[in-house]
Amino acid sequence: TKNRVLRKKYITRGLSISSAYLLLSCFIKVYALYQFEKALTKQGIQYTEIIVKPTAFNLILWNANVATSEDYLLSDYSLLDTQPISFTVYSKNKLLESQLKGNSDFEKLKKSSEGWYIISKKNQSLYFNDLRFGLLNDNPKNPQFAFSYQFIANKAELKAVEVPKDKRDGKRLLQKIVTRIKGN
């Protein structure tokens, strides 16, 4: 019976802590959403949809994906930021997308990304970039998305092949998150 009382105590503590964490995350998400919306309004950006989510392993650094009629905007916000939120613009590239219309792999990727993607072209190859998981680097001239697929010519049609990532990409991303959590 002593073990039963001890187990009940630990279960109650565990449930209390995890429930408090979830409740806190809801409040912080609403606050982060407000900060992103305020920045969009202040910058005069009209948007059709916004997704706000925390970065890995924390509730301090938040990402936003914003859809406008012509572009997608990506940004992050740390609760410790002192500077205004800035957005990086990525064109929806509808002209490039039209080249993949009807391609079975493209249609599957499009559906799985829930509409949050861009098509880019590099070295005469088309790439499908899933925006929901953000970037592995900060280089606006050569962005590397966490999930990218290159379309490679195969007998009858183009086939999507995931762009390989190496362990250094993940390590750099975690270092970037840790640095960015501290604010701008």
N, CA, C and O of each residue as an XYZ file, in Angstrom:
736
protein
N       0.817     -1.211      0.000
C       0.000      0.000      0.000
C       0.851      1.261      0.000
O       0.447      2.298     -0.527
N       2.042      1.159      0.603
C       2.936      2.314      0.582
C       3.363      2.614     -0.859
O       3.443      3.774     -1.261
N       3.638      1.543     -1.638
C       4.000      1.715     -3.053
C       2.846      2.317     -3.846
O       3.059      3.144     -4.732
N       1.637      1.902     -3.527
C       0.461      2.420     -4.223
C       0.316      3.930     -3.984
O       0.027      4.681     -4.916
N       0.512      4.364     -2.757
C       0.423      5.793     -2.416
C       1.523      6.569     -3.138
O       1.284      7.654     -3.668
N       2.731      6.002     -3.153
C       3.860      6.653     -3.826
C       3.614      6.752     -5.337
O       3.874      7.790     -5.945
N       3.115      5.672     -5.935
C       2.798      5.695     -7.368
C       1.731      6.733     -7.683
O       1.848      7.471     -8.662
N       0.709      6.790     -6.869
C      -0.372      7.757     -7.080
C       0.177      9.184     -7.006
O      -0.217     10.053     -7.784
N       1.084      9.408     -6.066
C       1.702     10.734     -5.908
C       2.496     11.105     -7.169
O       2.388     12.228     -7.660
N       3.290     10.163     -7.691
C       4.088     10.428     -8.894
C       3.203     10.634    -10.128
O       3.475     11.499    -10.960
N       2.155      9.838    -10.235
C       1.231      9.988    -11.364
C       0.554     11.353    -11.308
O       0.433     12.031    -12.328
N       0.116     11.753    -10.128
C      -0.534     13.061     -9.968
C       0.431     14.184    -10.322
O       0.056     15.129    -11.016
N       1.662     14.089     -9.855
C       2.666     15.113    -10.195
C       2.926     15.160    -11.698
O       2.962     16.234    -12.299
N       3.107     13.990    -12.293
C       3.374     13.927    -13.730
C       2.244     14.522    -14.548
O       2.480     15.295    -15.477
N       1.022     14.161    -14.206
C      -0.129     14.711    -14.923
C      -0.264     16.216    -14.699
O      -0.621     16.951    -15.620
N       0.014     16.670    -13.501
C      -0.079     18.109    -13.205
C       0.954     18.896    -14.001
O       0.637     19.926    -14.594
N       2.192     18.406    -14.012
C       3.265     19.106    -14.731
C       2.986     19.118    -16.230
O       3.099     20.162    -16.872
N       2.622     17.962    -16.793
C       2.383     17.915    -18.240
C       1.160     18.744    -18.632
O       1.163     19.379    -19.686
N       0.132     18.749    -17.813
C      -1.057     19.560    -18.105
C      -0.737     21.044    -18.024
O      -1.200     21.829    -18.851
N       0.056     21.432    -17.025
C       0.455     22.839    -16.899
C       1.290     23.267    -18.108
O       1.129     24.378    -18.612
N       2.176     22.392    -18.572
C       3.001     22.686    -19.745
C       2.125     22.887    -20.982
O       2.336     23.827    -21.747
N       1.151     22.013    -21.175
C       0.251     22.138    -22.324
C      -0.571     23.420    -22.247
O      -0.756     24.099    -23.257
N      -1.061     23.751    -21.070
C      -1.833     24.976    -20.896
C      -0.966     26.204    -21.164
O      -1.397     27.144    -21.831
N       0.258     26.186    -20.640
C       1.194     27.286    -20.880
C       1.481     27.427    -22.370
O       1.541     28.543    -22.887
N       1.659     26.303    -23.065
C       1.944     26.366    -24.503
C       0.786     26.998    -25.269
O       1.011     27.713    -26.246
N      -0.443     26.746    -24.842
C      -1.606     27.366    -25.505
C      -1.580     28.883    -25.336
O      -1.818     29.619    -26.293
N      -1.292     29.350    -24.125
C      -1.232     30.797    -23.880
C      -0.099     31.449    -24.674
O      -0.274     32.519    -25.256
N       1.060     30.796    -24.692
C       2.200     31.362    -25.421
C       1.926     31.361    -26.924
O       2.320     32.295    -27.622
N       1.258     30.329    -27.426
C       0.933     30.302    -28.860
C       0.034     31.476    -29.232
O       0.254     32.125    -30.254
N      -0.968     31.751    -28.416
C      -1.865     32.882    -28.684
C      -1.070     34.183    -28.673
O      -1.298     35.058    -29.508
N      -0.139     34.316    -27.730
C       0.691     35.519    -27.654
C       1.596     35.641    -28.889
O       1.722     36.723    -29.460
N       2.221     34.535    -29.297
C       3.092     34.553    -30.484
C       2.279     34.886    -31.734
O       2.727     35.669    -32.572
N       1.101     34.306    -31.864
C       0.226     34.615    -33.000
C      -0.096     36.108    -33.031
O      -0.068     36.735    -34.090
N      -0.399     36.665    -31.872
C      -0.681     38.101    -31.781
C       0.525     38.919    -32.249
O       0.363     39.900    -32.975
N       1.731     38.521    -31.839
C       2.945     39.247    -32.234
C       3.148     39.187    -33.749
O       3.489     40.195    -34.368
N       2.941     38.020    -34.345
C       3.083     37.896    -35.803
C       2.029     38.731    -36.526
O       2.346     39.437    -37.483
N       0.783     38.653    -36.076
C      -0.289     39.423    -36.724
C      -0.046     40.921    -36.597
O      -0.298     41.680    -37.533
N       0.446     41.339    -35.436
C       0.759     42.756    -35.225
C       1.865     43.205    -36.181
O       1.788     44.295    -36.747
N       2.889     42.375    -36.362
C       3.993     42.707    -37.276
C       3.497     42.779    -38.720
O       3.900     43.668    -39.470
N       2.636     41.859    -39.108
C       2.081     41.874    -40.468
C       1.265     43.145    -40.705
O       1.379     43.773    -41.758
N       0.454     43.516    -39.739
C      -0.357     44.734    -39.854
C       0.531     45.965    -39.932
O       0.316     46.844    -40.766
N       1.529     46.021    -39.060
C       2.442     47.174    -39.031
C       3.200     47.318    -40.347
O       3.489     48.434    -40.778
N       3.522     46.191    -40.988
C       4.253     46.213    -42.257
C       3.318     46.292    -43.468
O       3.774     46.272    -44.611
N       2.013     46.380    -43.213
C       1.042     46.526    -44.297
C       0.906     45.301    -45.178
O       0.616     45.420    -46.369
N       1.109     44.136    -44.612
C       1.044     42.894    -45.386
C      -0.349     42.279    -45.246
O      -0.804     41.975    -44.143
N      -1.010     42.105    -46.389
C      -2.312     41.433    -46.428
C      -2.052     39.933    -46.572
O      -1.318     39.518    -47.469
N      -2.638     39.133    -45.714
C      -2.402     37.698    -45.791
C      -3.718     36.938    -45.792
O      -4.748     37.443    -45.347
N      -3.660     35.718    -46.300
C      -4.858     34.884    -46.369
C      -4.862     33.783    -45.311
O      -5.922     33.299    -44.916
N      -3.674     33.391    -44.857
C      -3.586     32.312    -43.873
C      -2.273     32.426    -43.117
O      -1.264     32.882    -43.654
N      -2.308     31.999    -41.855
C      -1.088     31.998    -41.040
C      -1.079     30.738    -40.172
O      -2.101     30.332    -39.619
N       0.099     30.140    -40.073
C       0.311     28.995    -39.187
C       1.445     29.376    -38.242
O       2.512     29.804    -38.683
N       1.212     29.221    -36.951
C       2.228     29.519    -35.945
C       2.472     28.251    -35.145
O       1.532     27.604    -34.684
N       3.759     27.897    -34.983
C       4.096     26.671    -34.263
C       5.429     26.849    -33.538
O       6.268     27.640    -33.970
N       5.629     26.117    -32.437
C       6.907     26.228    -31.732
C       8.003     25.485    -32.484
O       7.729     24.557    -33.246
N       9.242     25.900    -32.263
C      10.364     25.150    -32.814
C      10.627     23.953    -31.904
O       9.998     23.813    -30.855
N      11.538     23.112    -32.302
C      11.795     21.867    -31.580
C      12.239     22.100    -30.136
O      13.071     22.964    -29.860
N      11.680     21.329    -29.238
C      12.121     21.201    -27.849
C      11.960     22.449    -26.989
O      12.622     22.549    -25.956
N      11.108     23.410    -27.367
C      10.981     24.604    -26.528
C       9.675     25.330    -26.802
O       8.975     25.047    -27.775
N       9.363     26.275    -25.920
C       8.193     27.139    -26.100
C       8.597     28.601    -26.225
O       7.741     29.483    -26.161
N       9.881     28.870    -26.400
C      10.365     30.249    -26.460
C      10.452     30.747    -27.898
O      10.132     31.905    -28.166
N      10.877     29.897    -28.823
C      11.051     30.288    -30.223
C       9.917     29.705    -31.066
O       9.663     28.501    -31.052
N       9.238     30.600    -31.804
C       8.076     30.220    -32.602
C       8.308     30.558    -34.064
O       8.956     31.556    -34.379
N       7.778     29.722    -34.968
C       7.842     29.952    -36.419
C       6.462     30.325    -36.926
O       5.440     29.898    -36.389
N       6.462     31.139    -37.981
C       5.206     31.452    -38.665
C       5.376     31.218    -40.155
O       6.390     31.593    -40.743
N       4.385     30.601    -40.753
C       4.252     30.493    -42.203
C       3.034     31.327    -42.556
O       1.944     31.111    -42.025
N       3.227     32.278    -43.455
C       2.157     33.197    -43.822
C       1.919     33.091    -45.324
O       2.862     33.152    -46.113
N       0.669     32.932    -45.712
C       0.314     32.870    -47.133
C      -0.305     34.196    -47.555
O      -1.199     34.718    -46.890
N       0.184     34.735    -48.677
C      -0.447     35.883    -49.319
C      -0.919     35.396    -50.688
O      -0.752     34.223    -51.020
N      -1.496     36.276    -51.469
C      -1.998     35.837    -52.773
C      -0.878     35.397    -53.713
O      -1.081     34.499    -54.529
N       0.304     36.017    -53.611
C       1.402     35.723    -54.539
C       2.597     35.008    -53.906
O       3.378     34.364    -54.606
N       2.739     35.121    -52.586
C       3.956     34.658    -51.920
C       3.642     33.907    -50.636
O       2.514     33.890    -50.142
N       4.701     33.287    -50.122
C       4.698     32.777    -48.760
C       5.746     33.567    -47.997
O       6.793     33.913    -48.544
N       5.465     33.848    -46.742
C       6.408     34.548    -45.883
C       6.755     33.621    -44.724
O       5.873     32.995    -44.136
N       8.040     33.538    -44.401
C       8.485     32.739    -43.263
C       9.163     33.660    -42.268
O       9.852     34.608    -42.646
N       8.959     33.373    -41.001
C       9.590     34.183    -39.966
C       9.654     33.388    -38.676
O       9.015     32.345    -38.533
N      10.441     33.902    -37.742
C      10.438     33.332    -36.408
C      10.398     34.458    -35.390
O      10.721     35.608    -35.689
N       9.993     34.096    -34.181
C       9.849     35.070    -33.099
C      10.241     34.395    -31.796
O       9.711     33.342    -31.440
N      11.172     35.013    -31.095
C      11.559     34.544    -29.773
C      10.886     35.439    -28.738
O      10.780     36.650    -28.936
N      10.440     34.855    -27.655
C       9.851     35.657    -26.583
C      10.862     36.658    -26.033
O      10.485     37.610    -25.350
N      12.145     36.447    -26.328
C      13.207     37.331    -25.843
C      13.633     38.368    -26.882
O      14.592     39.105    -26.651
N      12.944     38.440    -28.015
C      13.297     39.400    -29.069
C      13.117     40.841    -28.603
O      12.205     41.165    -27.842
N      14.025     41.698    -29.088
C      13.915     43.134    -28.825
C      13.688     43.911    -30.118
O      13.297     45.078    -30.076
N      13.930     43.278    -31.266
C      13.759     43.919    -32.573
C      12.438     43.465    -33.204
O      11.897     42.420    -32.842
N      11.921     44.264    -34.156
C      10.677     43.872    -34.829
C      10.838     42.570    -35.619
O      11.940     42.211    -36.034
N       9.748     41.892    -35.811
C       9.733     40.652    -36.592
C       9.922     40.995    -38.063
O       9.280     41.907    -38.584
N      10.811     40.256    -38.731
C      10.984     40.440    -40.177
C      10.597     39.137    -40.872
O      10.744     38.049    -40.315
N      10.104     39.270    -42.088
C       9.623     38.127    -42.850
C      10.486     37.931    -44.085
O      10.886     38.900    -44.729
N      10.772     36.675    -44.415
C      11.478     36.336    -45.647
C      10.433     35.878    -46.659
O       9.595     35.026    -46.363
N      10.495     36.457    -47.856
C       9.484     36.213    -48.887
C       9.949     35.126    -49.853
O      11.084     35.145    -50.330
N       9.060     34.186    -50.131
C       9.296     33.138    -51.122
C       8.120     33.137    -52.089
O       6.971     32.970    -51.682
N       8.414     33.324    -53.361
C       7.369     33.366    -54.384
C       6.704     32.001    -54.524
O       7.356     30.963    -54.405
N       5.409     32.017    -54.777
C       4.684     30.757    -55.002
C       5.073     30.101    -56.325
O       4.800     28.919    -56.533
N       5.704     30.854    -57.215
C       6.207     30.303    -58.490
C       5.158     29.478    -59.231
O       5.401     28.321    -59.575
N       4.020     30.063    -59.470
C       2.925     29.355    -60.156
C       3.322     28.915    -61.568
O       2.832     27.900    -62.063
N       4.209     29.680    -62.215
C       4.654     29.311    -63.561
C       5.445     28.000    -63.526
O       5.237     27.118    -64.359
N       6.357     27.881    -62.548
C       7.112     26.626    -62.407
C       6.179     25.478    -62.017
O       6.317     24.352    -62.495
N       5.238     25.791    -61.145
C       4.292     24.765    -60.696
C       3.485     24.209    -61.868
O       3.167     23.020    -61.903
N       3.162     25.068    -62.818
C       2.361     24.617    -63.968
C       3.094     23.544    -64.782
O       2.459     22.744    -65.469
N       4.437     23.527    -64.705
C       5.215     22.513    -65.425
C       5.043     21.112    -64.817
O       5.326     20.105    -65.465
N       4.574     21.067    -63.565
C       4.414     19.783    -62.873
C       2.956     19.334    -62.793
O       2.659     18.254    -62.283
N       2.069     20.154    -63.291
C       0.639     19.843    -63.205
C       0.361     18.469    -63.825
O       0.794     18.169    -64.938
N      -0.373     17.647    -63.072
C      -0.710     16.307    -63.546
C       0.316     15.241    -63.188
O       0.037     14.052    -63.341
N       1.497     15.634    -62.715
C       2.519     14.671    -62.315
C       2.066     13.981    -61.026
O       1.715     14.657    -60.059
N       2.068     12.660    -61.000
C       1.538     11.923    -59.847
C       2.324     12.193    -58.565
O       1.725     12.354    -57.501
N       3.657     12.245    -58.649
C       4.454     12.532    -57.451
C       4.173     13.940    -56.938
O       4.042     14.157    -55.734
N       4.082     14.885    -57.855
C       3.781     16.266    -57.461
C       2.433     16.334    -56.750
O       2.313     16.994    -55.717
N       1.435     15.670    -57.283
C       0.098     15.707    -56.683
C       0.109     15.096    -55.279
O      -0.572     15.597    -54.384
N       0.874     14.020    -55.079
C       0.981     13.398    -53.751
C       1.675     14.338    -52.770
O       1.219     14.512    -51.640
N       2.785     14.946    -53.209
C       3.520     15.868    -52.340
C       2.674     17.092    -52.005
O       2.665     17.563    -50.867
N       1.980     17.588    -52.988
C       1.106     18.754    -52.805
C       0.059     18.462    -51.729
O      -0.200     19.291    -50.857
N      -0.533     17.280    -51.805
C      -1.550     16.891    -50.826
C      -0.939     16.721    -49.435
O      -1.507     17.186    -48.447
N       0.210     16.061    -49.355
C       0.825     15.810    -48.046
C       1.326     17.094    -47.382
O       1.400     17.166    -46.155
N       1.669     18.107    -48.184
C       2.156     19.373    -47.614
C       1.017     20.295    -47.206
O       1.253     21.383    -46.681
N      -0.213     19.866    -47.445
C      -1.403     20.645    -47.102
C      -1.396     22.022    -47.760
O      -1.938     22.985    -47.217
N      -0.772     22.102    -48.940
C      -0.745     23.357    -49.686
C       0.384     24.302    -49.320
O       0.501     25.372    -49.917
N       1.215     23.940    -48.358
C       2.314     24.803    -47.915
C       3.608     24.357    -48.592
O       4.402     23.623    -48.004
N       3.812     24.800    -49.818
C       4.995     24.408    -50.579
C       5.314     25.479    -51.608
O       4.472     26.304    -51.965
N       6.553     25.442    -52.072
C       6.941     26.245    -53.230
C       7.714     25.338    -54.184
O       8.306     24.336    -53.782
N       7.688     25.717    -55.448
C       8.489     25.036    -56.462
C       9.637     25.973    -56.802
O       9.426     27.159    -57.054
N      10.849     25.438    -56.808
C      12.011     26.253    -57.176
C      12.771     25.534    -58.290
O      12.557     24.351    -58.553
N      13.652     26.275    -58.926
C      14.442     25.708    -60.024
C      15.906     26.004    -59.759
O      16.293     27.138    -59.477
N      16.713     24.949    -59.859
C      18.153     25.098    -59.667
C      18.843     24.139    -60.629
O      18.505     22.956    -60.677
N      19.802     24.640    -61.389
C      20.534     23.807    -62.356
C      19.588     23.021    -63.268
O      19.767     21.821    -63.477
N      18.603     23.698    -63.796
C      17.635     23.116    -64.735
C      16.746     22.030    -64.123
O      16.016     21.356    -64.849
N      16.797     21.849    -62.803
C      15.933     20.872    -62.132
C      14.882     21.600    -61.310
O      15.138     22.668    -60.754
N      13.699     21.007    -61.240
C      12.632     21.550    -60.407
C      12.660     20.870    -59.044
O      12.938     19.676    -58.933
N      12.364     21.660    -58.004
C      12.361     21.162    -56.632
C      11.033     21.493    -55.967
O      10.493     22.587    -56.132
N      10.526     20.539    -55.222
C       9.347     20.742    -54.388
C       9.863     20.958    -52.974
O      10.573     20.105    -52.442
N       9.518     22.092    -52.351
C       9.990     22.425    -51.006
C       8.799     22.546    -50.064
O       7.941     23.410    -50.247
N       8.747     21.682    -49.059
C       7.677     21.706    -48.064
C       8.007     22.798    -47.051
O       9.046     22.746    -46.394
N       7.123     23.787    -46.925
C       7.383     24.934    -46.054
C       7.061     24.670    -44.591
O       7.539     25.399    -43.722
N       6.278     23.664    -44.298
C       5.798     23.462    -42.928
C       6.913     23.188    -41.930
O       6.756     23.452    -40.738
N       8.033     22.665    -42.402
C       9.105     22.296    -41.483
C      10.274     23.262    -41.520
O      11.299     23.023    -40.881
N      10.132     24.343    -42.255
C      11.122     25.410    -42.241
C      12.385     25.117    -43.020
O      12.451     24.223    -43.864
N      13.383     25.918    -42.691
C      14.664     25.906    -43.399
C      15.757     25.269    -42.563
O      15.720     25.308    -41.333
N      16.734     24.678    -43.248
C      17.926     24.176    -42.565
C      19.014     25.243    -42.515
O      19.933     25.157    -41.702
N      18.911     26.251    -43.385
C      19.905     27.331    -43.365
C      19.218     28.683    -43.500
O      18.017     28.755    -43.760
N      19.981     29.748    -43.324
C      19.443     31.109    -43.396
C      19.831     31.820    -44.679
O      19.630     33.029    -44.795
N      20.377     31.106    -45.636
C      20.890     31.735    -46.846
C      19.741     32.047    -47.811
O      19.219     31.137    -48.455
N      19.334     33.336    -47.922
C      18.203     33.661    -48.796
C      18.485     33.403    -50.277
O      17.549     33.202    -51.050
N      19.765     33.405    -50.689
C      20.107     33.165    -52.094
C      20.068     31.672    -52.445
O      19.846     31.304    -53.599
N      20.284     30.824    -51.445
C      20.273     29.376    -51.669
C      19.616     28.676    -50.471
O      20.283     27.962    -49.722
N      18.308     28.885    -50.297
C      17.655     28.284    -49.128
C      17.610     26.764    -49.228
O      17.396     26.201    -50.302
N      17.814     26.121    -48.099
C      17.722     24.665    -48.041
C      16.591     24.321    -47.073
O      16.717     24.519    -45.865
N      15.513     23.818    -47.599
C      14.354     23.481    -46.787
C      14.551     22.118    -46.140
O      15.257     21.259    -46.668
N      13.918     21.935    -44.989
C      14.059     20.673    -44.263
C      13.600     19.489    -45.109
O      14.194     18.412    -45.049
N      12.542     19.688    -45.899
C      12.075     18.632    -46.794
C      11.959     19.181    -48.202
O      11.079     19.987    -48.504
N      12.871     18.726    -49.065
C      12.887     19.108    -50.479
C      12.957     17.848    -51.325
O      13.559     16.845    -50.942
N      12.328     17.933    -52.479
C      12.314     16.812    -53.412
C      12.701     17.324    -54.787
O      12.137     18.302    -55.279
N      13.668     16.657    -55.403
C      14.099     17.020    -56.751
C      13.335     16.153    -57.748
O      13.185     14.947    -57.553
N      12.856     16.781    -58.814
C      12.176     16.034    -59.866
C      13.206     15.615    -60.903
O      13.852     16.450    -61.536
N      13.347     14.295    -61.064
C      14.344     13.720    -61.964
C      13.619     12.981    -63.088
O      12.664     12.243    -62.847
N      14.089     13.191    -64.324
C      13.464     12.553    -65.489
C      13.617     11.038    -65.404
O      14.715     10.512    -65.222
N      12.493     10.361    -65.539
C      12.449      8.906    -65.535
C      11.586      8.501    -66.726
O      10.582      9.164    -66.985
N      11.916      7.484    -67.435
C      11.237      7.032    -68.661
C      10.028      7.876    -69.066
O      10.126      8.693    -69.981
N       8.901      7.688    -68.401
C       7.656      8.324    -68.847
C       7.419      9.711    -68.251
O       6.862     10.586    -68.914
N       7.844      9.913    -66.998
C       7.562     11.199    -66.348
C       8.640     11.544    -65.331
O       9.561     10.765    -65.086
N       8.508     12.723    -64.747
C       9.439     13.145    -63.705
C       9.101     12.425    -62.407
O       7.930     12.271    -62.059
N      10.138     11.983    -61.690
C       9.966     11.322    -60.400
C      10.565     12.203    -59.314
O      11.637     12.781    -59.494
N       9.870     12.303    -58.191
C      10.354     13.096    -57.066
C      11.266     12.243    -56.196
O      10.896     11.149    -55.770
N      12.468     12.763    -55.939
C      13.443     12.076    -55.095
C      13.836     13.042    -53.986
O      14.213     14.184    -54.250
N      13.743     12.571    -52.727
C      14.068     13.458    -51.609
C      15.528     13.876    -51.678
O      16.414     13.057    -51.924
N      15.764     15.165    -51.458
C      17.127     15.692    -51.439
C      17.780     15.200    -50.151
O      17.250     15.427    -49.064
N      18.931     14.525    -50.264
C      19.561     13.983    -49.051
C      20.053     15.088    -48.118
O      20.466     16.167    -48.543
N      19.988     14.766    -46.833
C      20.504     15.670    -45.800
C      21.603     14.913    -45.071
O      21.587     13.684    -45.008
N      22.550     15.650    -44.526
C      23.539     14.942    -43.714
C      23.407     15.383    -42.261
O      22.698     16.342    -41.954
N      24.092     14.678    -41.376
C      23.966     14.933    -39.939
C      24.365     16.352    -39.570
O      23.857     16.916    -38.601
N      25.282     16.928    -40.348
C      25.709     18.298    -40.060
C      24.559     19.286    -40.211
O      24.511     20.297    -39.510
N      23.632     18.999    -41.125
C      22.473     19.874    -41.312
C      21.655     19.962    -40.025
O      21.277     21.051    -39.595
N      21.386     18.818    -39.419
C      20.627     18.779    -38.171
C      21.361     19.465    -37.039
O      20.758     20.175    -36.234
N      22.665     19.249    -36.980
C      23.464     19.871    -35.927
C      23.451     21.390    -36.077
O      23.294     22.111    -35.093
N      23.616     21.876    -37.311
C      23.580     23.323    -37.566
C      22.213     23.906    -37.218
O      22.118     25.006    -36.673
N      21.164     23.165    -37.536
C      19.815     23.633    -37.240
C      19.607     23.772    -35.736
O      19.058     24.775    -35.280
N      20.036     22.788    -34.967
C      19.904     22.873    -33.510
C      20.719     24.031    -32.949
O      20.261     24.728    -32.043
N      21.928     24.245    -33.480
C      22.740     25.381    -33.040
C      22.041     26.697    -33.364
O      22.056     27.631    -32.562
N      21.430     26.763    -34.540
C      20.705     27.967    -34.952
C      19.529     28.227    -34.008
O      19.289     29.366    -33.609
N      18.801     27.168    -33.654
C      17.663     27.313    -32.743
C      18.127     27.822    -31.389
O      17.530     28.743    -30.833
N      19.191     27.225    -30.855
C      19.704     27.646    -29.548
C      20.123     29.113    -29.577
O      19.823     29.864    -28.649
N      20.815     29.522    -30.640
C      21.237     30.919    -30.773
C      20.027     31.832    -30.907
O      19.972     32.888    -30.278
N      19.069     31.436    -31.713
C      17.901     32.280    -31.999
C      16.965     32.401    -30.802
O      16.291     33.420    -30.649
N      16.912     31.378    -29.952
C      16.069     31.429    -28.750
C      16.441     32.631    -27.889
O      15.583     33.237    -27.247
N      17.726     32.968    -27.880
C      18.226     34.047    -27.019
C      17.735     35.428    -27.438
O      17.955     36.403    -26.720
N      17.075     35.525    -28.584
C      16.549     36.810    -29.054
C      17.416     37.398    -30.137
O      18.505     36.904    -30.428
N      16.896     38.501    -30.748
C      17.645     39.115    -31.849
C      18.391     40.360    -31.415
O      19.067     40.990    -32.229
